[in-house]
Amino acid sequence: MKTNHKPSPNCPESEYRSHPALGSTDVKTILSNAKKFNAIRTGEHQENKDAFRTGRAFHSLLLEPERFFEDNVVTKVNSDRLSGIFERNNYVVAPCKGKTAKVYKDLVEQHPDKDVVIEPDASRMEFMKEHAGKTFISPDEMEVVESLVVKIQNLQGMSRYLKEGTREQSFFGEIEGVPVKCRIDLFVKSKDSDQVIIFDPKSTAKENTPEVFVKSSANFSYYIQEWLYTEILKQNGFDVKDYIFIQASSLPYSGASYYKHDYIAMERAEEEVKRALQKYKFCKETGKWSEDKFDFNENKFEIVNEIQLPNYIFYRNE
Protein backbone atom coordinates (compact mmCIF):
# COMPACT_ATOMS: atom_id res chain seq x y z
CA MET A 1 0.00 0.00 0.00
CA LYS A 2 1.17 3.48 -0.77
CA THR A 3 1.27 5.80 2.19
CA ASN A 4 2.01 9.44 2.87
CA HIS A 5 3.00 8.69 6.44
CA LYS A 6 5.88 11.03 7.23
CA PRO A 7 7.27 10.81 10.74
CA SER A 8 8.97 13.93 12.02
CA PRO A 9 12.69 14.34 11.24
CA ASN A 10 13.56 13.25 14.81
CA CYS A 11 11.38 10.13 14.71
CA PRO A 12 13.08 7.46 16.87
CA GLU A 13 15.04 5.03 14.76
CA SER A 14 13.47 2.15 16.71
CA GLU A 15 10.03 3.13 15.39
CA TYR A 16 11.32 3.03 11.84
CA ARG A 17 13.20 -0.26 12.33
CA SER A 18 10.16 -2.00 13.78
CA HIS A 19 7.98 -1.18 10.76
CA PRO A 20 7.58 -4.38 8.66
CA ALA A 21 8.13 -2.70 5.27
CA LEU A 22 11.36 -3.70 3.49
CA GLY A 23 14.39 -1.43 3.64
CA SER A 24 17.51 -1.49 1.49
CA THR A 25 19.32 -3.91 3.83
CA ASP A 26 16.33 -6.26 3.66
CA VAL A 27 16.39 -6.14 -0.13
CA LYS A 28 20.10 -6.93 -0.22
CA THR A 29 19.72 -9.82 2.24
CA ILE A 30 16.76 -11.36 0.42
CA LEU A 31 18.65 -11.21 -2.85
CA SER A 32 21.65 -13.06 -1.41
CA ASN A 33 20.03 -15.36 1.15
CA ALA A 34 16.27 -15.52 1.77
CA LYS A 35 16.74 -17.99 4.62
CA LYS A 36 18.96 -15.54 6.49
CA PHE A 37 16.44 -12.74 5.95
CA ASN A 38 13.66 -14.85 7.44
CA ALA A 39 15.86 -15.89 10.38
CA ILE A 40 16.52 -12.22 11.17
CA ARG A 41 12.83 -11.30 10.83
CA THR A 42 11.70 -14.13 13.10
CA GLY A 43 14.37 -13.43 15.72
CA GLU A 44 16.17 -16.73 15.11
CA HIS A 45 19.33 -14.86 14.10
CA GLN A 46 20.72 -11.52 15.24
CA GLU A 47 23.35 -9.62 13.33
CA ASN A 48 26.50 -8.58 15.21
CA LYS A 49 25.97 -4.87 15.83
CA ASP A 50 29.41 -4.26 17.37
CA ALA A 51 31.03 -4.11 13.94
CA PHE A 52 28.85 -1.12 13.07
CA ARG A 53 29.22 0.73 16.39
CA THR A 54 31.65 3.38 15.10
CA GLY A 55 29.59 3.96 11.96
CA ARG A 56 26.38 4.46 13.94
CA ALA A 57 28.11 6.81 16.37
CA PHE A 58 29.56 8.79 13.45
CA HIS A 59 26.09 9.23 11.91
CA SER A 60 24.65 10.25 15.25
CA LEU A 61 27.30 12.88 16.00
CA LEU A 62 27.13 14.30 12.47
CA LEU A 63 23.35 14.42 12.09
CA GLU A 64 21.97 14.60 15.63
CA PRO A 65 24.74 16.07 17.81
CA GLU A 66 22.22 17.43 20.30
CA ARG A 67 21.11 13.86 21.08
CA PHE A 68 24.44 12.14 20.84
CA PHE A 69 25.07 11.74 24.57
CA GLU A 70 21.49 10.65 25.18
CA ASP A 71 22.21 7.52 23.13
CA ASN A 72 25.96 7.05 23.62
CA VAL A 73 28.48 7.10 26.45
CA VAL A 74 32.23 7.40 26.02
CA THR A 75 33.97 5.06 28.46
CA LYS A 76 36.74 2.52 28.92
CA VAL A 77 34.40 0.40 31.03
CA ASN A 78 32.78 -1.65 28.29
CA SER A 79 34.03 -5.09 27.31
CA ASP A 80 32.45 -7.87 25.28
CA ARG A 81 33.01 -10.33 28.13
CA LEU A 82 31.29 -8.17 30.74
CA SER A 83 28.52 -7.28 28.31
CA GLY A 84 27.76 -10.98 27.92
CA ILE A 85 27.70 -11.52 31.69
CA PHE A 86 25.52 -8.45 32.18
CA GLU A 87 23.02 -9.63 29.55
CA ARG A 88 22.82 -13.13 31.03
CA ASN A 89 22.21 -11.58 34.48
CA ASN A 90 23.18 -14.77 36.29
CA TYR A 91 26.30 -13.94 38.29
CA VAL A 92 27.72 -13.71 41.79
CA VAL A 93 30.33 -11.25 43.03
CA ALA A 94 33.50 -12.53 44.67
CA PRO A 95 34.68 -10.16 47.45
CA CYS A 96 38.19 -9.83 46.06
CA LYS A 97 40.13 -7.86 43.47
CA GLY A 98 41.76 -10.71 41.54
CA LYS A 99 40.96 -14.15 40.16
CA THR A 100 43.84 -15.80 41.96
CA ALA A 101 42.17 -15.26 45.33
CA LYS A 102 40.91 -18.37 47.14
CA VAL A 103 37.43 -16.90 47.61
CA TYR A 104 37.09 -16.44 43.85
CA LYS A 105 38.16 -20.01 43.09
CA ASP A 106 35.81 -21.35 45.80
CA LEU A 107 32.84 -19.49 44.31
CA VAL A 108 33.65 -20.83 40.83
CA GLU A 109 33.47 -24.36 42.25
CA GLN A 110 30.31 -23.66 44.27
CA HIS A 111 28.43 -22.03 41.38
CA PRO A 112 29.25 -23.89 38.14
CA ASP A 113 25.99 -22.58 36.64
CA LYS A 114 26.81 -18.92 37.27
CA ASP A 115 29.32 -16.31 36.16
CA VAL A 116 31.67 -15.28 38.97
CA VAL A 117 33.00 -11.72 38.81
CA ILE A 118 35.55 -9.91 40.96
CA GLU A 119 34.76 -6.59 42.65
CA PRO A 120 36.38 -4.30 40.02
CA ASP A 121 34.34 -6.00 37.27
CA ALA A 122 31.20 -5.77 39.39
CA SER A 123 31.71 -2.00 39.65
CA ARG A 124 32.11 -1.78 35.90
CA MET A 125 28.90 -3.75 35.44
CA GLU A 126 27.06 -1.37 37.78
CA PHE A 127 28.16 1.45 35.50
CA MET A 128 26.83 -0.50 32.52
CA LYS A 129 23.54 -1.04 34.37
CA GLU A 130 23.29 2.70 35.08
CA HIS A 131 23.67 3.43 31.36
CA ALA A 132 21.67 0.47 30.04
CA GLY A 133 20.31 1.04 26.55
CA LYS A 134 23.15 3.34 25.51
CA THR A 135 25.95 2.47 23.11
CA PHE A 136 29.35 2.23 24.80
CA ILE A 137 32.14 3.87 22.81
CA SER A 138 35.80 3.76 23.78
CA PRO A 139 37.84 7.00 23.85
CA ASP A 140 39.82 5.74 20.84
CA GLU A 141 36.60 5.08 18.89
CA MET A 142 35.30 8.52 19.85
CA GLU A 143 38.46 10.12 18.49
CA VAL A 144 37.84 8.39 15.14
CA VAL A 145 34.17 9.42 15.16
CA GLU A 146 35.03 13.07 15.79
CA SER A 147 37.65 13.07 13.02
CA LEU A 148 35.12 11.64 10.53
CA VAL A 149 32.60 14.32 11.42
CA VAL A 150 35.15 17.14 11.04
CA LYS A 151 36.25 15.83 7.63
CA ILE A 152 32.68 15.91 6.35
CA GLN A 153 31.91 19.30 7.90
CA ASN A 154 34.94 20.72 6.10
CA LEU A 155 33.70 19.66 2.64
CA GLN A 156 32.72 22.54 0.38
CA GLY A 157 29.09 23.51 0.98
CA MET A 158 28.51 20.91 3.70
CA SER A 159 28.13 23.33 6.59
CA ARG A 160 25.25 25.02 4.74
CA TYR A 161 23.65 21.69 3.81
CA LEU A 162 23.80 20.53 7.44
CA LYS A 163 22.28 23.82 8.59
CA GLU A 164 19.47 23.96 6.01
CA GLY A 165 18.78 20.26 5.52
CA THR A 166 16.20 17.94 7.06
CA ARG A 167 17.72 15.06 8.94
CA GLU A 168 16.71 11.48 9.77
CA GLN A 169 13.28 11.43 8.15
CA SER A 170 11.33 8.28 7.28
CA PHE A 171 9.21 7.59 4.21
CA PHE A 172 7.13 4.62 3.11
CA GLY A 173 5.96 3.39 -0.27
CA GLU A 174 5.25 0.34 -2.39
CA ILE A 175 7.09 -1.40 -5.24
CA GLU A 176 5.75 -4.43 -7.10
CA GLY A 177 2.99 -4.70 -4.50
CA VAL A 178 5.47 -4.90 -1.59
CA PRO A 179 5.61 -2.23 1.16
CA VAL A 180 9.04 -0.57 1.28
CA LYS A 181 10.65 2.08 3.44
CA CYS A 182 13.65 4.39 3.69
CA ARG A 183 15.19 6.65 6.31
CA ILE A 184 16.98 9.59 4.76
CA ASP A 185 20.09 10.80 6.58
CA LEU A 186 19.99 14.32 5.17
CA PHE A 187 18.11 16.02 2.36
CA VAL A 188 18.00 19.64 1.25
CA LYS A 189 14.80 20.86 -0.38
CA SER A 190 14.64 23.68 -2.89
CA LYS A 191 12.88 26.77 -1.55
CA ASP A 192 10.65 27.16 -4.60
CA SER A 193 10.05 23.57 -5.82
CA ASP A 194 9.76 19.93 -4.73
CA GLN A 195 13.33 19.21 -5.82
CA VAL A 196 15.60 17.70 -3.19
CA ILE A 197 19.24 16.69 -2.93
CA ILE A 198 19.94 13.68 -0.73
CA PHE A 199 23.22 13.32 1.15
CA ASP A 200 24.22 9.89 2.43
CA PRO A 201 27.39 9.80 4.59
CA LYS A 202 29.46 6.62 4.74
CA SER A 203 32.67 5.83 6.58
CA THR A 204 35.54 3.61 5.52
CA ALA A 205 38.61 2.27 7.29
CA LYS A 206 40.45 2.48 3.96
CA GLU A 207 41.66 5.45 1.92
CA ASN A 208 39.04 7.79 0.53
CA THR A 209 39.46 7.08 -3.18
CA PRO A 210 36.97 6.48 -6.02
CA GLU A 211 38.23 2.89 -6.26
CA VAL A 212 37.42 2.26 -2.59
CA PHE A 213 33.97 3.79 -2.96
CA VAL A 214 33.22 1.63 -6.01
CA LYS A 215 34.14 -1.52 -4.08
CA SER A 216 32.11 -0.40 -1.06
CA SER A 217 29.09 0.31 -3.23
CA ALA A 218 29.35 -3.12 -4.80
CA ASN A 219 29.91 -4.93 -1.49
CA PHE A 220 27.33 -3.05 0.58
CA SER A 221 24.86 -2.31 -2.26
CA TYR A 222 24.91 1.49 -1.95
CA TYR A 223 23.56 1.64 -5.50
CA ILE A 224 20.50 -0.40 -4.50
CA GLN A 225 19.93 1.93 -1.58
CA GLU A 226 20.07 4.97 -3.87
CA TRP A 227 17.54 3.62 -6.36
CA LEU A 228 15.15 2.41 -3.65
CA TYR A 229 15.26 5.64 -1.66
CA THR A 230 14.83 7.76 -4.78
CA GLU A 231 11.80 5.74 -5.86
CA ILE A 232 10.16 5.99 -2.43
CA LEU A 233 10.66 9.75 -2.31
CA LYS A 234 9.11 10.06 -5.77
CA GLN A 235 6.04 8.26 -4.44
CA ASN A 236 5.93 10.81 -1.63
CA GLY A 237 5.90 13.74 -4.03
CA PHE A 238 9.58 14.67 -4.13
CA ASP A 239 11.73 15.19 -7.21
CA VAL A 240 15.22 13.89 -6.37
CA LYS A 241 17.59 16.12 -8.28
CA ASP A 242 20.72 14.40 -6.96
CA TYR A 243 21.67 11.59 -4.61
CA ILE A 244 25.12 12.29 -3.23
CA PHE A 245 27.18 9.89 -1.14
CA ILE A 246 29.88 11.23 1.16
CA GLN A 247 32.74 8.87 1.86
CA ALA A 248 34.94 9.76 4.85
CA SER A 249 38.09 7.84 5.76
CA SER A 250 39.05 7.04 9.35
CA LEU A 251 42.72 7.10 8.33
CA PRO A 252 44.43 10.25 9.67
CA TYR A 253 46.02 11.11 6.32
CA SER A 254 42.88 10.61 4.21
CA GLY A 255 39.81 12.84 3.97
CA ALA A 256 36.27 12.89 2.60
CA SER A 257 34.69 13.37 -0.85
CA TYR A 258 31.34 13.49 -2.64
CA TYR A 259 30.33 10.61 -4.95
CA LYS A 260 27.40 9.74 -7.20
CA HIS A 261 26.48 6.74 -9.36
CA ASP A 262 25.95 6.82 -13.10
CA TYR A 263 22.73 5.77 -14.87
CA ILE A 264 24.08 2.28 -15.58
CA ALA A 265 24.35 1.63 -11.84
CA MET A 266 20.76 2.80 -11.41
CA GLU A 267 19.52 0.48 -14.15
CA ARG A 268 21.27 -2.41 -12.44
CA ALA A 269 19.86 -1.36 -9.06
CA GLU A 270 16.29 -1.27 -10.34
CA GLU A 271 16.71 -4.75 -11.81
CA GLU A 272 18.12 -6.15 -8.57
CA VAL A 273 15.45 -4.56 -6.37
CA LYS A 274 12.68 -6.02 -8.52
CA ARG A 275 14.34 -9.43 -8.56
CA ALA A 276 14.60 -9.34 -4.77
CA LEU A 277 10.92 -8.44 -4.46
CA GLN A 278 9.97 -11.26 -6.85
CA LYS A 279 11.92 -13.69 -4.69
CA TYR A 280 10.41 -12.23 -1.50
CA LYS A 281 6.85 -12.64 -2.79
CA PHE A 282 7.53 -16.26 -3.78
CA CYS A 283 8.96 -17.03 -0.33
CA LYS A 284 6.10 -15.35 1.47
CA GLU A 285 3.43 -17.07 -0.63
CA THR A 286 4.99 -20.55 -0.39
CA GLY A 287 6.56 -20.32 3.07
CA LYS A 288 9.85 -21.53 1.56
CA TRP A 289 12.80 -19.42 2.73
CA SER A 290 15.81 -21.07 1.15
CA GLU A 291 19.48 -20.21 0.74
CA ASP A 292 19.59 -22.12 -2.54
CA LYS A 293 20.00 -20.37 -5.88
CA PHE A 294 16.76 -18.81 -7.13
CA ASP A 295 15.66 -19.30 -10.74
CA PHE A 296 13.99 -15.99 -11.63
CA ASN A 297 12.76 -17.25 -15.01
CA GLU A 298 11.00 -20.25 -13.49
CA ASN A 299 10.23 -18.41 -10.24
CA LYS A 300 11.47 -21.19 -7.95
CA PHE A 301 14.48 -22.33 -5.95
CA GLU A 302 16.78 -24.74 -7.75
CA ILE A 303 17.15 -28.21 -6.30
CA VAL A 304 20.73 -28.52 -7.55
CA ASN A 305 22.86 -25.39 -7.44
CA GLU A 306 24.91 -25.10 -10.64
CA ILE A 307 27.90 -22.83 -10.09
CA GLN A 308 30.49 -21.07 -12.22
CA LEU A 309 34.12 -20.64 -11.24
CA PRO A 310 35.36 -17.03 -10.92
CA ASN A 311 37.30 -15.65 -13.89
CA TYR A 312 40.60 -15.38 -12.01
CA ILE A 313 40.81 -19.17 -11.64
CA PHE A 314 41.60 -19.44 -15.35
CA TYR A 315 44.59 -17.09 -15.17
CA ARG A 316 46.20 -17.63 -11.78
CA ASN A 317 48.71 -20.27 -12.94
CA GLU A 318 49.72 -18.59 -16.18
C-alpha positions in Angstrom: 0.0 0.0 0.0 1.2 3.5 -0.8 1.3 5.8 2.2 2.0 9.4 2.9 3.0 8.7 6.4 5.9 11.0 7.2 7.3 10.8 10.7 9.0 13.9 12.0 12.7 14.3 11.2 13.6 13.2 14.8 11.4 10.1 14.7 13.1 7.5 16.9 15.0 5.0 14.8 13.5 2.1 16.7 10.0 3.1 15.4 11.3 3.0 11.8 13.2 -0.3 12.3 10.2 -2.0 13.8 8.0 -1.2 10.8 7.6 -4.4 8.7 8.1 -2.7 5.3 11.4 -3.7 3.5 14.4 -1.4 3.6 17.5 -1.5 1.5 19.3 -3.9 3.8 16.3 -6.3 3.7 16.4 -6.1 -0.1 20.1 -6.9 -0.2 19.7 -9.8 2.2 16.8 -11.4 0.4 18.6 -11.2 -2.9 21.6 -13.1 -1.4 20.0 -15.4 1.1 16.3 -15.5 1.8 16.7 -18.0 4.6 19.0 -15.5 6.5 16.4 -12.7 5.9 13.7 -14.9 7.4 15.9 -15.9 10.4 16.5 -12.2 11.2 12.8 -11.3 10.8 11.7 -14.1 13.1 14.4 -13.4 15.7 16.2 -16.7 15.1 19.3 -14.9 14.1 20.7 -11.5 15.2 23.4 -9.6 13.3 26.5 -8.6 15.2 26.0 -4.9 15.8 29.4 -4.3 17.4 31.0 -4.1 13.9 28.9 -1.1 13.1 29.2 0.7 16.4 31.6 3.4 15.1 29.6 4.0 12.0 26.4 4.5 13.9 28.1 6.8 16.4 29.6 8.8 13.5 26.1 9.2 11.9 24.6 10.3 15.3 27.3 12.9 16.0 27.1 14.3 12.5 23.3 14.4 12.1 22.0 14.6 15.6 24.7 16.1 17.8 22.2 17.4 20.3 21.1 13.9 21.1 24.4 12.1 20.8 25.1 11.7 24.6 21.5 10.6 25.2 22.2 7.5 23.1 26.0 7.1 23.6 28.5 7.1 26.5 32.2 7.4 26.0 34.0 5.1 28.5 36.7 2.5 28.9 34.4 0.4 31.0 32.8 -1.6 28.3 34.0 -5.1 27.3 32.4 -7.9 25.3 33.0 -10.3 28.1 31.3 -8.2 30.7 28.5 -7.3 28.3 27.8 -11.0 27.9 27.7 -11.5 31.7 25.5 -8.5 32.2 23.0 -9.6 29.6 22.8 -13.1 31.0 22.2 -11.6 34.5 23.2 -14.8 36.3 26.3 -13.9 38.3 27.7 -13.7 41.8 30.3 -11.3 43.0 33.5 -12.5 44.7 34.7 -10.2 47.5 38.2 -9.8 46.1 40.1 -7.9 43.5 41.8 -10.7 41.5 41.0 -14.2 40.2 43.8 -15.8 42.0 42.2 -15.3 45.3 40.9 -18.4 47.1 37.4 -16.9 47.6 37.1 -16.4 43.8 38.2 -20.0 43.1 35.8 -21.3 45.8 32.8 -19.5 44.3 33.7 -20.8 40.8 33.5 -24.4 42.3 30.3 -23.7 44.3 28.4 -22.0 41.4 29.3 -23.9 38.1 26.0 -22.6 36.6 26.8 -18.9 37.3 29.3 -16.3 36.2 31.7 -15.3 39.0 33.0 -11.7 38.8 35.5 -9.9 41.0 34.8 -6.6 42.6 36.4 -4.3 40.0 34.3 -6.0 37.3 31.2 -5.8 39.4 31.7 -2.0 39.7 32.1 -1.8 35.9 28.9 -3.7 35.4 27.1 -1.4 37.8 28.2 1.5 35.5 26.8 -0.5 32.5 23.5 -1.0 34.4 23.3 2.7 35.1 23.7 3.4 31.4 21.7 0.5 30.0 20.3 1.0 26.5 23.1 3.3 25.5 25.9 2.5 23.1 29.3 2.2 24.8 32.1 3.9 22.8 35.8 3.8 23.8 37.8 7.0 23.8 39.8 5.7 20.8 36.6 5.1 18.9 35.3 8.5 19.9 38.5 10.1 18.5 37.8 8.4 15.1 34.2 9.4 15.2 35.0 13.1 15.8 37.6 13.1 13.0 35.1 11.6 10.5 32.6 14.3 11.4 35.2 17.1 11.0 36.3 15.8 7.6 32.7 15.9 6.4 31.9 19.3 7.9 34.9 20.7 6.1 33.7 19.7 2.6 32.7 22.5 0.4 29.1 23.5 1.0 28.5 20.9 3.7 28.1 23.3 6.6 25.2 25.0 4.7 23.6 21.7 3.8 23.8 20.5 7.4 22.3 23.8 8.6 19.5 24.0 6.0 18.8 20.3 5.5 16.2 17.9 7.1 17.7 15.1 8.9 16.7 11.5 9.8 13.3 11.4 8.1 11.3 8.3 7.3 9.2 7.6 4.2 7.1 4.6 3.1 6.0 3.4 -0.3 5.3 0.3 -2.4 7.1 -1.4 -5.2 5.7 -4.4 -7.1 3.0 -4.7 -4.5 5.5 -4.9 -1.6 5.6 -2.2 1.2 9.0 -0.6 1.3 10.7 2.1 3.4 13.6 4.4 3.7 15.2 6.6 6.3 17.0 9.6 4.8 20.1 10.8 6.6 20.0 14.3 5.2 18.1 16.0 2.4 18.0 19.6 1.2 14.8 20.9 -0.4 14.6 23.7 -2.9 12.9 26.8 -1.5 10.7 27.2 -4.6 10.0 23.6 -5.8 9.8 19.9 -4.7 13.3 19.2 -5.8 15.6 17.7 -3.2 19.2 16.7 -2.9 19.9 13.7 -0.7 23.2 13.3 1.2 24.2 9.9 2.4 27.4 9.8 4.6 29.5 6.6 4.7 32.7 5.8 6.6 35.5 3.6 5.5 38.6 2.3 7.3 40.5 2.5 4.0 41.7 5.5 1.9 39.0 7.8 0.5 39.5 7.1 -3.2 37.0 6.5 -6.0 38.2 2.9 -6.3 37.4 2.3 -2.6 34.0 3.8 -3.0 33.2 1.6 -6.0 34.1 -1.5 -4.1 32.1 -0.4 -1.1 29.1 0.3 -3.2 29.4 -3.1 -4.8 29.9 -4.9 -1.5 27.3 -3.1 0.6 24.9 -2.3 -2.3 24.9 1.5 -1.9 23.6 1.6 -5.5 20.5 -0.4 -4.5 19.9 1.9 -1.6 20.1 5.0 -3.9 17.5 3.6 -6.4 15.1 2.4 -3.7 15.3 5.6 -1.7 14.8 7.8 -4.8 11.8 5.7 -5.9 10.2 6.0 -2.4 10.7 9.8 -2.3 9.1 10.1 -5.8 6.0 8.3 -4.4 5.9 10.8 -1.6 5.9 13.7 -4.0 9.6 14.7 -4.1 11.7 15.2 -7.2 15.2 13.9 -6.4 17.6 16.1 -8.3 20.7 14.4 -7.0 21.7 11.6 -4.6 25.1 12.3 -3.2 27.2 9.9 -1.1 29.9 11.2 1.2 32.7 8.9 1.9 34.9 9.8 4.9 38.1 7.8 5.8 39.1 7.0 9.4 42.7 7.1 8.3 44.4 10.2 9.7 46.0 11.1 6.3 42.9 10.6 4.2 39.8 12.8 4.0 36.3 12.9 2.6 34.7 13.4 -0.9 31.3 13.5 -2.6 30.3 10.6 -4.9 27.4 9.7 -7.2 26.5 6.7 -9.4 25.9 6.8 -13.1 22.7 5.8 -14.9 24.1 2.3 -15.6 24.3 1.6 -11.8 20.8 2.8 -11.4 19.5 0.5 -14.2 21.3 -2.4 -12.4 19.9 -1.4 -9.1 16.3 -1.3 -10.3 16.7 -4.7 -11.8 18.1 -6.1 -8.6 15.4 -4.6 -6.4 12.7 -6.0 -8.5 14.3 -9.4 -8.6 14.6 -9.3 -4.8 10.9 -8.4 -4.5 10.0 -11.3 -6.9 11.9 -13.7 -4.7 10.4 -12.2 -1.5 6.8 -12.6 -2.8 7.5 -16.3 -3.8 9.0 -17.0 -0.3 6.1 -15.3 1.5 3.4 -17.1 -0.6 5.0 -20.5 -0.4 6.6 -20.3 3.1 9.9 -21.5 1.6 12.8 -19.4 2.7 15.8 -21.1 1.2 19.5 -20.2 0.7 19.6 -22.1 -2.5 20.0 -20.4 -5.9 16.8 -18.8 -7.1 15.7 -19.3 -10.7 14.0 -16.0 -11.6 12.8 -17.3 -15.0 11.0 -20.3 -13.5 10.2 -18.4 -10.2 11.5 -21.2 -8.0 14.5 -22.3 -6.0 16.8 -24.7 -7.7 17.2 -28.2 -6.3 20.7 -28.5 -7.5 22.9 -25.4 -7.4 24.9 -25.1 -10.6 27.9 -22.8 -10.1 30.5 -21.1 -12.2 34.1 -20.6 -11.2 35.4 -17.0 -10.9 37.3 -15.6 -13.9 40.6 -15.4 -12.0 40.8 -19.2 -11.6 41.6 -19.4 -15.4 44.6 -17.1 -15.2 46.2 -17.6 -11.8 48.7 -20.3 -12.9 49.7 -18.6 -16.2 
